[in-house]
Amino acid sequence: MLYIQNLHVVNFKNHTDKAIRFHPKLNAICGNNGTGKTNLLDAINYLCLTKSYFNTIDLQNIKAGESYFTITGEFIKHTSTENMFCGFQEGSKKLLKRNEVAYEKLNEHVGILPLIINSPADAGIVTGGSLDRRKFIDSTLSQTDTTYLNYLIKYNKLIEQRNAQLKLFDKNNNFDPGLLSVYDEQIYPLNEYIFQKRESFFSSIYPLFLKHYMEIASKNEPIKIAYQSEFYAIKYLSAVARNYKRDMALGFSTSGIHRDDMELLFDNQPAKKWASQGQQKTLLLALRLAQMQYIEMQLGIKAILLLDDIFDKLDGTRCKALIKLLNSDIVGQVIITHTDDQIFENENKISLN
């Protein structure tokens, strides 16, 4: 069992001083637009994943006219209490503490309090570019596999350095393949590990995704997801060697797992073009529920599920099916935001009006 019991924010976004107590199961934060419902979800994201989900520039999350923000939360994990604190002062480093002990490296906390958040901005997972879909994959695997997170951080730094070297080659009109190969030999084992974890991830979530989609839609619809990676067809070191001149001309690395994608199909066509808005929303929610179950399979605990304005674009049948699913034993704690509290019956309602 994992849930947040108490949340207290000071000078965070539009909240001056707000304290909330949550139910271990289903909670609904209700209020008009602009009352700060989403900001409370984001505060929980800070405590679980060390940063904002919506704006990773900490300074911009301080309430206007103030110089700092603090977020404190009391979580119950299994039978233990986890007291979390996150604070940021203008001109200082962000401070994250667990049970009064400060973290030296923030990424050490990722996975301790697993969390999934879904917002209207996540429509990009279906309709946007590959970066949005890779973030979905990485946000899951980073919480369930410390090695994956560390390798991903190292990989991204090496790709950044490699890209800078390519630009330098172009600027000086001087190309040294031997120097690039030094980067490539360091990148290769990271690339291979990340690819294998992503491939395994998709094998695990695909049947879960299909099941949850059918539950929300209340019928079978022709949907598919598939992992796309050049690692299926080619060896990394031979591929990058072939692309040296192309990389230099473009100024960035054209081969590697940073180019991977997730294919979303409806009736064997791209879902972003062929699926309706309600079907796209259902697809995204099914992915989130599959993501949640994967985390439970890996960590033995249900992630906290934050759902921001999820009922928009869903018809009545899908809304009822979703609420039934969220009240089931499949999920743990759920915190939903909505403008209309009439849609909820037995849920713990928190009004911001």
DARA-V939636 format. One record per residue. N is the residue number from 0. RES is the residue in three letters. PHI is phi as a letter, one per 30 degrees, with the letter a starting at -180 (* if undefined). Layout:
((N RES PHI) (N RES PHI))
This chain:
((0 MET *) (1 LEU b) (2 TYR a) (3 ILE c) (4 GLN c) (5 ASN b) (6 LEU b) (7 HIS b) (8 VAL b) (9 VAL b) (10 ASN h) (11 PHE c) (12 LYS h) (13 ASN c) (14 HIS c) (15 THR d) (16 ASP a) (17 LYS b) (18 ALA b) (19 ILE b) (20 ARG c) (21 PHE c) (22 HIS d) (23 PRO d) (24 LYS c) (25 LEU c) (26 ASN b) (27 ALA b) (28 ILE c) (29 CYS c) (30 GLY l) (31 ASN d) (32 ASN e) (33 GLY j) (34 THR d) (35 GLY j) (36 LYS d) (37 THR d) (38 ASN d) (39 LEU d) (40 LEU d) (41 ASP d) (42 ALA d) (43 ILE d) (44 ASN d) (45 TYR e) (46 LEU d) (47 CYS c) (48 LEU b) (49 THR i) (50 LYS a) (51 SER d) (52 TYR d) (53 PHE c) (54 ASN b) (55 THR d) (56 ILE d) (57 ASP e) (58 LEU e) (59 GLN d) (60 ASN c) (61 ILE d) (62 LYS e) (63 ALA e) (64 GLY j) (65 GLU c) (66 SER c) (67 TYR a) (68 PHE b) (69 THR b) (70 ILE b) (71 THR b) (72 GLY b) (73 GLU c) (74 PHE c) (75 ILE c) (76 LYS b) (77 HIS h) (78 THR c) (79 SER c) (80 THR c) (81 GLU c) (82 ASN c) (83 MET c) (84 PHE b) (85 CYS b) (86 GLY b) (87 PHE b) (88 GLN c) (89 GLU e) (90 GLY i) (91 SER b) (92 LYS d) (93 LYS d) (94 LEU c) (95 LEU b) (96 LYS b) (97 ARG c) (98 ASN h) (99 GLU i) (100 VAL c) (101 ALA d) (102 TYR d) (103 GLU d) (104 LYS c) (105 LEU d) (106 ASN d) (107 GLU d) (108 HIS d) (109 VAL d) (110 GLY j) (111 ILE d) (112 LEU b) (113 PRO d) (114 LEU b) (115 ILE b) (116 ILE b) (117 ASN b) (118 SER b) (119 PRO e) (120 ALA d) (121 ASP d) (122 ALA e) (123 GLY d) (124 ILE d) (125 VAL c) (126 THR c) (127 GLY c) (128 GLY d) (129 SER d) (130 LEU e) (131 ASP d) (132 ARG d) (133 ARG d) (134 LYS d) (135 PHE d) (136 ILE d) (137 ASP d) (138 SER d) (139 THR d) (140 LEU d) (141 SER d) (142 GLN d) (143 THR c) (144 ASP b) (145 THR d) (146 THR d) (147 TYR e) (148 LEU d) (149 ASN d) (150 TYR d) (151 LEU d) (152 ILE d) (153 LYS d) (154 TYR e) (155 ASN d) (156 LYS d) (157 LEU d) (158 ILE d) (159 GLU d) (160 GLN d) (161 ARG d) (162 ASN d) (163 ALA d) (164 GLN d) (165 LEU d) (166 LYS d) (167 LEU d) (168 PHE e) (169 ASP d) (170 LYS d) (171 ASN c) (172 ASN h) (173 ASN b) (174 PHE c) (175 ASP b) (176 PRO d) (177 GLY d) (178 LEU d) (179 LEU d) (180 SER d) (181 VAL d) (182 TYR d) (183 ASP d) (184 GLU d) (185 GLN d) (186 ILE d) (187 TYR e) (188 PRO d) (189 LEU d) (190 ASN e) (191 GLU d) (192 TYR d) (193 ILE d) (194 PHE e) (195 GLN d) (196 LYS d) (197 ARG d) (198 GLU d) (199 SER d) (200 PHE e) (201 PHE d) (202 SER d) (203 SER d) (204 ILE d) (205 TYR e) (206 PRO d) (207 LEU d) (208 PHE e) (209 LEU d) (210 LYS d) (211 HIS d) (212 TYR d) (213 MET d) (214 GLU d) (215 ILE d) (216 ALA d) (217 SER i) (218 LYS a) (219 ASN d) (220 GLU b) (221 PRO d) (222 ILE c) (223 LYS b) (224 ILE b) (225 ALA a) (226 TYR d) (227 GLN c) (228 SER a) (229 GLU d) (230 PHE d) (231 TYR d) (232 ALA c) (233 ILE b) (234 LYS d) (235 TYR e) (236 LEU d) (237 SER d) (238 ALA d) (239 VAL d) (240 ALA d) (241 ARG d) (242 ASN c) (243 TYR e) (244 LYS d) (245 ARG d) (246 ASP d) (247 MET d) (248 ALA d) (249 LEU d) (250 GLY i) (251 PHE a) (252 SER d) (253 THR c) (254 SER b) (255 GLY k) (256 ILE d) (257 HIS d) (258 ARG c) (259 ASP d) (260 ASP b) (261 MET b) (262 GLU d) (263 LEU c) (264 LEU b) (265 PHE b) (266 ASP h) (267 ASN i) (268 GLN b) (269 PRO e) (270 ALA d) (271 LYS d) (272 LYS c) (273 TRP c) (274 ALA d) (275 SER d) (276 GLN d) (277 GLY d) (278 GLN d) (279 GLN d) (280 LYS d) (281 THR d) (282 LEU e) (283 LEU d) (284 LEU d) (285 ALA d) (286 LEU d) (287 ARG d) (288 LEU d) (289 ALA d) (290 GLN e) (291 MET d) (292 GLN d) (293 TYR d) (294 ILE d) (295 GLU d) (296 MET d) (297 GLN d) (298 LEU c) (299 GLY i) (300 ILE a) (301 LYS d) (302 ALA d) (303 ILE d) (304 LEU c) (305 LEU c) (306 LEU b) (307 ASP c) (308 ASP h) (309 ILE d) (310 PHE d) (311 ASP d) (312 LYS i) (313 LEU c) (314 ASP d) (315 GLY e) (316 THR d) (317 ARG d) (318 CYS d) (319 LYS d) (320 ALA d) (321 LEU d) (322 ILE d) (323 LYS d) (324 LEU d) (325 LEU d) (326 ASN d) (327 SER d) (328 ASP d) (329 ILE d) (330 VAL c) (331 GLY c) (332 GLN d) (333 VAL b) (334 ILE b) (335 ILE c) (336 THR c) (337 HIS a) (338 THR d) (339 ASP c) (340 ASP d) (341 GLN d) (342 ILE d) (343 PHE c) (344 GLU c) (345 ASN c) (346 GLU d) (347 ASN d) (348 LYS c) (349 ILE b) (350 SER c) (351 LEU c) (352 ASN d))
